[in-house]
């Protein structure tokens, strides 16, 4: 059976092909953005108690580089291995996510509200070799 031509369903004027992207991967996108606009805010958070914090692109690039090095050099994770990331919306999340991408690893997003059974199933099913978790959720880990 021949492959259907999905472009017949596209809206008028929609190109059939996508141009080559200027970035090799998401870590490269961050690196180039940090070089072009280092002081620009990349992420901010405001907590219910009024506390707030932000990261610039330069900070995010530097911290995620350090985390990528930790994953590869200290934890000895190999390119293509999976790392589960179980965090709420916080400034540590983009640092960890970009560090995972820069290290050539695969991010496995895990809902921090999962039950211990759901967590165990996702970690086993995904083949995650490491877990990045916020301490308030660690009590749900099954060993």
For each residue, the residues with C-beta under 8 A, 3 or more apart:
1:
2:
3:
4: 8
5: 8
6: 9 10
7: 10 14 16
8: 4 5
9: 6
10: 6 7 14 16
11: 14
12:
13:
14: 7 10 11
15: 18
16: 7 10
17:
18: 15 21
19:
20:
21: 18
22: 32
23: 26 28 29 32
24: 28
25: 28 29 101
26: 23 29 30 98 101
27: 30 31 64 68 98 101 102
28: 23 24 25 31 32
29: 23 25 26 32 33
30: 26 27 33 34 57 60 61 64 98 102
31: 27 28 34 35 61
32: 22 23 28 29 35 36
33: 29 30 36 37 40 42 57 61
34: 30 31 37 38 57 58 60 61
35: 31 32 38
36: 32 33
37: 33 34 40 57
38: 34 35 56 57 58 61
39: 56 57 58
40: 33 37 56 57
41: 44 54 55 56 57
42: 33 55 56 57 59 60 94
43: 54 55 60 91 94
44: 41 52 53 54 55
45: 52 53 54 89 90 91
46: 50 51 52
47: 50 51 52
48:
49:
50: 46 47
51: 46 47
52: 44 45 46 47
53: 44 45 91
54: 41 43 44 45 91
55: 41 42 43 44 59 60 63 91 94 95
56: 38 39 40 41 42 59 60
57: 30 33 34 37 38 39 40 41 42 60 61
58: 34 38 39 61 62
59: 42 55 56 62 63
60: 30 34 42 43 55 56 57 63 64 94 95 98
61: 30 31 33 34 38 57 58 64 65 98
62: 58 59 65 66
63: 55 59 60 66 67 95 99
64: 27 30 60 61 67 68 94 95 96 97 98 99 102
65: 61 62 68 69 99 102
66: 62 63 69 70 99
67: 63 64 70 71 95 96 98 99 100 103
68: 27 64 65 71 72 98 99 100 102 103
69: 65 66 72 73 74 103
70: 66 67 73 74 75 99
71: 67 68 74 75 77 83 99 100 103 105 130
72: 68 69 75 76 77 103 104
73: 69 70 76
74: 69 70 71
75: 70 71 72 130
76: 72 73
77: 71 72 81 83 103 105 129 130
78: 81
79: 103 104 105
80: 104 105 106
81: 77 78 105 106 129 130
82: 105 106 107 108 126 127 128 129
83: 71 77 100 105 106 107 108 128 129 130 131 132
84: 108 110 122 123 126 128 130 131 132 133
85: 93 96 97 100 107 108 109 110 131 132
86: 110 111 112 114 119 131 132 133 134 137
87: 90 92 93 96 112 132 133 134
88: 93 112 134
89: 45 93
90: 45 87 93 134
91: 43 45 53 54 55 94 95
92: 87 95 96 134
93: 85 87 88 89 90 96 97
94: 42 43 55 60 64 91 97 98
95: 55 60 63 64 67 91 92 98 99
96: 64 67 85 87 92 93 99 100 132
97: 64 85 93 94 100 101 107
98: 26 27 30 60 61 64 67 68 94 95 101 102
99: 63 64 65 66 67 68 70 71 95 96 102 103
100: 67 68 71 83 85 96 97 103 105 106 107 132
101: 25 26 27 97 98 104 105 107
102: 27 30 64 65 68 98 99
103: 67 68 69 71 72 77 79 99 100
104: 72 79 80 101
105: 71 77 79 80 81 82 83 100 101
106: 80 81 82 83 100
107: 82 83 85 97 100 101
108: 82 83 84 85 122 123 126 128
109: 85
110: 84 85 86 114 119 122 123 131
111: 86 114 118
112: 86 87 88 133 134 137
113:
114: 86 110 111 118 119 122 140
115: 118 119 140
116: 119 120 140 141 142
117: 120 121 142
118: 111 114 115 121 122
119: 86 110 114 115 116 122 123 140 141 142
120: 116 117 123 124 142
121: 117 118 124 125
122: 84 108 110 114 118 119 125 126 128
123: 84 108 110 119 120 126 128 131
124: 120 121 127
125: 121 122
126: 82 84 108 122 123
127: 82 124
128: 82 83 84 108 122 123 131
129: 77 81 82 83
130: 71 75 77 81 83 84
131: 83 84 85 86 110 123 128 141
132: 83 84 85 86 87 96 100
133: 84 86 87 112 137 138 141
134: 86 87 88 90 92 112 137 138
135: 138
136: 139
137: 86 112 133 134 140
138: 133 134 135 141
139: 136
140: 114 115 116 119 137
141: 116 119 131 133 138
142: 116 117 119 120
143:
